Amino acid sequence: MIKNITEKILYIGVDHTDIDLFESQYVVPNGVSYNSYLILDDKVAIMDTVDPRKGDEWFENLRIALAGREPDYLVVQHLEPDHAGNIAKAMELYPKMQVVASEKALKMLPQFFANTQFEGRAIGVKEGDTLSLGGRTLHFVMAPMVHWPEVMVSYDSTDKVLFSADGFGKFGALSCDEEWADEARRYYFNICGKYGAPVQALLKKAATLDIAVICPLHGPVLTENLGYYIGLYDKWSRYEPESEGVVVAYASIHGNTGEVARKFADILRAKGAEEVKVIDLARDDMSEAVEAAFKYRRMVVAAASYDGDVFPPMHDFLHHLAIKNFCKRRIGIIENGSWAPSAGKAMRAIIDRFKDVVVVEPQVTITSSLKPEDLEALERLADNVLA
C-alpha cells in the first residue's frame, strides 16, 4: 500500500493478514500492519523497514515510491525484527544509503546482522540531534524503554509529523476498519504496559512539539482529534482505569467455579455496577484478559485449588499482570476447594506484589459447588468491591 501522508511523506508499509500470532503469543484476528514511511525531499529518507515475512512486498512498495531515486538514509527507530528485519537487505540494495539510529541501536545492530558491515555506513544520534533533508529537518528524541532501550522517535518540524515508533500503535491490519481504542489498549498493556514511567517521560517531551500527524509503526496514521489518543496514552501510562466497572476473571476446572463467578457477576449487576466483564481464563484470550484488568478499576478473581496451589490459568493471568506492573486497583478473591482450599492463599501471594492495590474483604471460600449459604458472603464481597 502506497499513499500520501503529506505532499513529501508517503506511507509504504504492508499488512500481514494471515499471521497466526503476533510476537508468537498475541492472537490477531484482523492481522497487523507493519508501517514504513518514505520522505522525498532534497535527500530521501526511509523511516524503518518491515517484518522479513513481508519484505518482498515492502521492497516493491519502496521501489515504486522512489520512482527511480536512491535513498540517502534509513532511519531506524526500533530494532525489533518486525520493523528492522530488512535493514541488511536494504543496505545491500542501496550501497550509498546510510543508517541513522540511536547510539544504543548502533551497538545492538551486529547482534541481528552479524555479517553486515556497518562501519562507515551508520550515523549515531542522540537526544536533540537533527538531520537535514534539504527542505525539512528531522529532530531525534530518545525514548529508552518504550519499550526497548534503543528506541527513538523522529519529528519532522516542517509537516509537524511525529514518527512515534511503537507508540500509538495497535493490532489490526489497515485493511480492517475497526474502532481504535480496544486494539490499541490491548497492544499497549501487553507490550508496553510495564513501562509506564518511560512512556510518561516521552509524552512530556512530545508535549513540547507542535504535532499535526502521528505516524506509528503499527496501526493507522493519526491525523484528527490527537488529544483523544494522547489523553488515553497518558491515562494508560499512569495506570489509571478508564471504567469504574468490574472484571470477574475465573479459572474453573469442572465448571463449578465458573458458576460462582457468573453468579457473582449477576449480584454485581443487581447492585448497580457500571459494567461487569466476565472472563474465562481457561478459554478466553489472555491478552484480552490483561487488557480488561487494566481497563477497569475493580477486579475479582475466582479460582479452583489445584495441587496445593491455584489452577494454572489463574496463576498465568496473575503472573502476566505482575510483569506488566499492575497497580492502583481494588481486588476481591474467591477460592474453591473440595478438601483443602489453597487457591486464595496462592492468589494472594501474587496479588501482594502489586503496588497500590486494595484487597477487598471478605475472601470467599466455596467448597466444591455453590450453595445457598454461600450467597451472603458473595453479597458482602460485592458490596465492598463496589464501595
C-alpha positions as CSV (number, residue, x, y, z in Angstrom):
1,M,0.0,0.0,0.0
2,I,1.4,3.4,-1.0
3,K,-0.4,6.6,-0.1
4,N,0.5,10.2,0.7
5,I,0.6,11.3,4.3
6,T,1.7,14.8,3.2
7,E,3.0,16.0,-0.1
8,K,6.5,14.8,0.7
9,I,5.8,11.9,3.1
10,L,4.5,8.6,1.7
11,Y,3.2,5.5,3.5
12,I,4.9,2.4,2.1
13,G,4.0,-0.2,4.8
14,V,2.3,-3.6,4.4
15,D,-0.5,-5.6,6.0
16,H,0.0,-9.0,7.4
17,T,-3.4,-10.6,7.4
18,D,-2.6,-14.3,7.6
19,I,-0.3,-14.1,10.7
20,D,-1.2,-16.7,13.3
21,L,0.3,-14.9,16.4
22,F,1.9,-11.6,16.8
23,E,5.2,-11.9,18.7
24,S,4.3,-15.7,18.9
25,Q,1.8,-15.0,21.7
26,Y,-0.9,-12.5,20.8
27,V,-3.9,-13.5,18.8
28,V,-4.6,-11.0,16.0
29,P,-7.8,-12.0,14.2
30,N,-7.6,-8.9,12.0
31,G,-3.9,-9.2,11.4
32,V,-1.4,-6.4,11.9
33,S,0.3,-3.7,9.8
34,Y,4.0,-3.1,9.6
35,N,4.3,0.6,8.9
36,S,7.1,2.2,7.0
37,Y,7.4,5.7,5.5
38,L,9.3,7.5,2.8
39,I,10.3,11.2,2.9
40,L,11.1,12.6,-0.5
41,D,13.0,15.8,-0.1
42,D,16.3,17.0,-1.5
43,K,17.5,14.0,0.4
44,V,15.5,10.8,0.7
45,A,14.9,9.1,4.0
46,I,13.2,5.7,4.6
47,M,11.6,5.6,8.0
48,D,12.0,2.0,9.2
49,T,11.6,-1.3,7.4
50,V,9.1,-4.1,8.0
51,D,8.9,-7.7,9.1
52,P,11.1,-10.0,6.9
53,R,8.0,-12.1,6.1
54,K,6.6,-9.1,4.2
55,G,9.9,-8.0,2.8
56,D,9.3,-8.6,-0.9
57,E,6.0,-6.6,-0.8
58,W,7.7,-3.8,1.1
59,F,10.6,-3.6,-1.3
60,E,8.2,-3.4,-4.2
61,N,6.4,-0.5,-2.5
62,L,9.7,1.2,-1.9
63,R,10.8,0.8,-5.5
64,I,7.6,2.3,-6.8
65,A,7.6,5.2,-4.3
66,L,11.2,6.0,-5.0
67,A,10.4,6.4,-8.7
68,G,14.0,6.0,-9.7
69,R,15.6,7.9,-6.9
70,E,18.1,6.5,-4.4
71,P,17.5,6.7,-0.7
72,D,20.2,8.6,1.3
73,Y,19.2,7.5,4.7
74,L,17.4,4.7,6.5
75,V,16.2,5.9,9.9
76,V,15.9,3.1,12.4
77,Q,13.8,3.9,15.3
78,H,13.3,0.5,16.8
79,L,15.4,-2.7,16.3
80,E,12.7,-5.3,16.9
81,P,12.6,-7.6,13.8
82,D,9.1,-6.7,12.8
83,H,10.4,-3.3,12.0
84,A,14.1,-3.7,11.4
85,G,14.2,-7.1,9.7
86,N,15.1,-5.8,6.2
87,I,18.0,-3.5,7.2
88,A,20.7,-5.7,5.8
89,K,18.9,-6.3,2.5
90,A,18.2,-2.6,2.1
91,M,21.8,-1.7,2.7
92,E,22.8,-4.3,0.1
93,L,20.3,-3.0,-2.4
94,Y,21.2,0.7,-1.9
95,P,25.0,0.7,-1.2
96,K,25.2,4.5,-0.8
97,M,22.5,4.7,1.8
98,Q,23.4,5.4,5.4
99,V,21.7,4.0,8.5
100,V,20.7,6.6,11.1
101,A,19.9,5.2,14.6
102,S,20.4,5.9,18.3
103,E,23.9,5.2,19.6
104,K,22.4,2.3,21.6
105,A,20.9,0.8,18.5
106,L,24.2,1.0,16.6
107,K,25.8,-1.1,19.3
108,M,22.9,-3.7,19.0
109,L,22.8,-3.9,15.2
110,P,25.6,-6.5,14.9
111,Q,23.6,-8.8,17.2
112,F,20.9,-9.0,14.5
113,F,23.1,-8.7,11.4
114,A,26.4,-10.3,12.2
115,N,27.5,-10.5,8.6
116,T,26.7,-6.9,7.7
117,Q,29.4,-4.2,7.7
118,F,28.1,-1.1,9.4
119,E,31.3,0.8,9.8
120,G,31.3,3.9,7.6
121,R,27.6,3.5,6.8
122,A,26.0,4.2,10.2
123,I,25.3,7.6,11.9
124,G,24.6,7.5,15.6
125,V,22.3,10.2,17.0
126,K,21.4,11.3,20.5
127,E,18.8,13.5,22.2
128,G,18.3,16.7,20.3
129,D,20.3,15.8,17.2
130,T,18.9,16.7,13.8
131,L,19.2,15.6,10.3
132,S,18.6,18.0,7.4
133,L,16.9,16.5,4.3
134,G,17.0,19.9,2.5
135,G,13.6,21.4,2.8
136,R,12.9,19.9,6.1
137,T,14.7,18.7,9.2
138,L,14.3,15.6,11.3
139,H,14.6,16.1,15.1
140,F,15.5,13.0,17.1
141,V,14.0,12.3,20.5
142,M,15.3,9.4,22.6
143,A,12.6,7.1,24.0
144,P,14.5,4.5,26.0
145,M,12.4,1.6,27.3
146,V,9.4,2.5,25.1
147,H,9.7,-0.4,25.0
148,W,13.3,-1.3,24.2
149,P,16.4,0.6,25.4
150,E,17.4,1.7,21.9
151,V,14.1,3.3,20.8
152,M,13.9,6.8,19.5
153,V,11.2,8.8,17.8
154,S,11.6,11.4,15.0
155,Y,9.9,14.7,14.4
156,D,9.5,16.5,11.1
157,S,9.2,20.1,12.0
158,T,8.0,21.2,8.5
159,D,4.9,19.0,8.2
160,K,4.6,18.6,12.0
161,V,4.8,14.8,11.8
162,L,5.8,12.6,14.8
163,F,7.1,9.2,13.8
164,S,6.3,7.6,17.0
165,A,7.9,4.1,16.8
166,D,5.7,1.6,18.6
167,G,3.9,4.4,20.5
168,F,0.2,4.9,19.5
169,G,0.3,1.5,17.7
170,K,-2.5,-1.1,17.6
171,F,-3.2,-4.6,16.4
172,G,-5.2,-5.0,13.2
173,A,-4.3,-4.6,9.6
174,L,-5.0,-1.2,7.9
175,S,-7.4,-3.1,5.6
176,C,-9.6,-3.7,8.6
177,D,-11.9,-0.9,9.6
178,E,-12.3,-1.0,13.3
179,E,-12.5,1.2,16.4
180,W,-9.0,2.3,17.5
181,A,-9.1,2.1,21.3
182,D,-9.8,-1.6,22.1
183,E,-7.0,-3.0,20.0
184,A,-4.7,-0.1,20.8
185,R,-5.3,-0.7,24.5
186,R,-4.7,-4.5,24.2
187,Y,-1.5,-3.7,22.3
188,Y,-0.3,-1.1,24.8
189,F,-0.8,-3.0,28.0
190,N,0.5,-6.3,26.7
191,I,3.6,-4.9,25.0
192,C,4.4,-1.6,26.7
193,G,2.4,-1.9,30.0
194,K,5.5,-2.5,32.2
195,Y,7.0,0.8,31.1
196,G,4.6,3.5,32.2
197,A,7.3,5.8,33.6
198,P,9.3,5.9,30.3
199,V,6.1,6.5,28.3
200,Q,5.2,9.4,30.7
201,A,8.7,10.8,30.0
202,L,8.2,10.6,26.3
203,L,4.8,12.2,26.5
204,K,6.3,15.1,28.3
205,K,8.8,15.6,25.5
206,A,6.1,15.2,22.9
207,A,4.1,18.0,24.7
208,T,6.8,20.5,23.6
209,L,6.3,19.7,19.9
210,D,3.6,21.0,17.6
211,I,2.2,17.8,16.3
212,A,-0.3,17.6,13.5
213,V,0.2,13.9,12.5
214,I,1.3,10.8,14.4
215,C,2.8,8.0,12.3
216,P,3.2,4.8,14.4
217,L,4.9,1.6,13.4
218,H,1.6,-0.4,13.7
219,G,-2.0,0.7,13.0
220,P,-3.5,3.8,11.3
221,V,-1.8,7.2,10.8
222,L,-3.5,9.6,13.3
223,T,-4.5,12.9,11.9
224,E,-7.5,14.1,13.8
225,N,-8.5,14.5,17.4
226,L,-4.9,13.8,18.6
227,G,-5.8,14.9,22.1
228,Y,-8.0,11.8,22.4
229,Y,-5.2,9.4,21.6
230,I,-2.6,11.3,23.7
231,G,-5.1,11.5,26.6
232,L,-5.6,7.7,26.6
233,Y,-1.8,7.1,26.4
234,D,-1.4,9.5,29.4
235,K,-4.1,7.6,31.3
236,W,-2.7,4.2,30.4
237,S,0.9,5.1,31.3
238,R,-0.3,6.4,34.7
239,Y,-2.1,3.1,35.2
240,E,-5.4,4.9,35.8
241,P,-8.6,3.0,35.0
242,E,-10.9,4.0,32.2
243,S,-14.0,2.5,33.8
244,E,-15.5,2.2,37.3
245,G,-16.7,-1.3,36.3
246,V,-15.6,-4.7,37.4
247,V,-13.8,-7.6,35.6
248,V,-14.5,-11.0,37.1
249,A,-11.8,-13.4,36.0
250,Y,-12.2,-17.0,36.8
251,A,-10.3,-20.3,36.4
252,S,-12.6,-23.3,36.7
253,I,-11.7,-27.0,36.3
254,H,-15.1,-28.7,36.1
255,G,-17.4,-25.6,35.9
256,N,-18.4,-25.1,39.5
257,T,-16.1,-22.1,40.0
258,G,-17.3,-20.7,36.7
259,E,-20.9,-20.9,38.0
260,V,-19.8,-19.0,41.2
261,A,-18.2,-16.3,39.0
262,R,-21.2,-15.8,36.8
263,K,-23.5,-15.7,39.9
264,F,-21.2,-13.1,41.5
265,A,-21.4,-11.0,38.3
266,D,-25.2,-11.1,38.4
267,I,-25.0,-9.9,42.0
268,L,-22.8,-7.0,41.0
269,R,-25.1,-6.0,38.2
270,A,-28.1,-6.2,40.5
271,K,-26.3,-3.8,42.9
272,G,-25.8,-1.3,40.1
273,A,-22.3,-2.0,38.9
274,E,-21.4,0.3,36.0
275,E,-20.2,-2.5,33.8
276,V,-19.2,-6.1,34.5
277,K,-17.0,-8.2,32.3
278,V,-16.6,-11.9,32.9
279,I,-13.6,-13.8,31.6
280,D,-12.9,-17.5,31.5
281,L,-9.2,-17.7,31.9
282,A,-9.0,-21.3,30.6
283,R,-10.6,-20.4,27.3
284,D,-10.6,-16.6,26.6
285,D,-7.6,-14.9,25.1
286,M,-5.0,-14.0,27.7
287,S,-4.1,-10.7,26.2
288,E,-7.7,-9.6,26.3
289,A,-7.9,-10.6,30.0
290,V,-4.8,-8.4,30.7
291,E,-6.3,-5.5,28.8
292,A,-9.6,-5.8,30.7
293,A,-7.8,-5.9,34.1
294,F,-6.2,-2.6,33.3
295,K,-9.3,-1.0,31.8
296,Y,-11.5,-1.5,34.9
297,R,-10.9,-0.1,38.4
298,R,-12.2,-3.2,40.2
299,M,-11.3,-6.9,39.7
300,V,-12.5,-10.1,41.3
301,V,-10.5,-13.3,40.8
302,A,-12.1,-16.7,41.3
303,A,-10.2,-19.9,41.0
304,A,-10.2,-23.6,42.0
305,S,-7.5,-25.0,44.2
306,Y,-5.0,-27.3,42.4
307,D,-2.1,-29.4,43.7
308,G,-2.0,-27.3,46.9
309,D,-1.8,-24.1,44.9
310,V,-4.1,-22.5,42.3
311,F,-5.4,-23.7,39.0
312,P,-2.7,-22.8,36.4
313,P,-4.7,-20.5,34.2
314,M,-5.2,-18.1,37.1
315,H,-1.6,-18.3,38.1
316,D,-0.6,-17.5,34.5
317,F,-3.0,-14.5,34.5
318,L,-1.8,-13.0,37.7
319,H,1.8,-13.5,36.6
320,H,1.1,-11.6,33.4
321,L,-0.3,-8.8,35.5
322,A,2.7,-8.8,37.8
323,I,5.2,-8.4,35.0
324,K,3.1,-5.6,33.4
325,N,3.2,-3.6,36.6
326,F,-0.5,-3.9,37.5
327,C,-1.4,-1.5,40.2
328,K,-3.9,1.0,41.6
329,R,-6.9,-1.3,41.7
330,R,-9.4,-2.9,44.1
331,I,-9.3,-6.7,44.1
332,G,-11.6,-9.3,45.6
333,I,-10.8,-13.0,46.0
334,I,-13.0,-16.1,45.7
335,E,-11.5,-19.6,46.1
336,N,-12.9,-23.0,45.6
337,G,-11.6,-26.2,47.2
338,S,-13.1,-29.6,48.0
339,W,-10.9,-30.7,50.9
340,A,-8.0,-28.2,51.5
341,P,-8.7,-24.9,49.7
342,S,-5.4,-23.4,48.7
343,A,-6.3,-21.1,45.8
344,G,-6.9,-18.0,47.9
345,K,-3.5,-18.1,49.6
346,A,-1.7,-18.7,46.3
347,M,-3.5,-15.8,44.6
348,R,-2.9,-13.5,47.5
349,A,0.8,-14.3,47.4
350,I,1.0,-12.8,43.8
351,I,-1.5,-10.0,44.4
352,D,0.5,-8.8,47.4
353,R,3.3,-8.0,44.9
354,F,1.1,-5.4,43.2
355,K,1.6,-1.8,44.2
356,D,-1.3,0.4,45.5
357,V,-3.8,-2.4,45.4
358,V,-6.6,-2.8,48.0
359,V,-7.6,-6.4,48.7
360,V,-11.3,-6.3,49.5
361,E,-12.7,-8.5,52.3
362,P,-14.1,-10.9,52.8
363,Q,-12.1,-13.6,50.9
364,V,-14.9,-16.0,50.0
365,T,-14.3,-19.8,50.2
366,I,-16.6,-22.2,48.3
367,T,-16.4,-25.9,49.0
368,S,-16.8,-27.8,45.7
369,S,-20.0,-26.1,44.5
370,L,-22.2,-23.0,45.1
371,K,-24.7,-23.4,47.8
372,P,-27.5,-21.1,49.2
373,E,-25.5,-20.4,52.3
374,D,-22.6,-19.0,50.2
375,L,-24.7,-16.1,48.9
376,E,-24.4,-14.0,51.9
377,A,-20.6,-13.9,51.7
378,L,-20.8,-13.1,48.0
379,E,-23.3,-10.3,48.7
380,R,-20.9,-8.8,51.3
381,L,-17.9,-9.1,48.9
382,A,-19.9,-7.4,46.1
383,D,-20.9,-4.5,48.4
384,N,-17.3,-4.0,49.5
385,V,-15.9,-4.3,45.9
386,L,-18.3,-1.6,44.8
387,A,-17.7,0.7,47.8
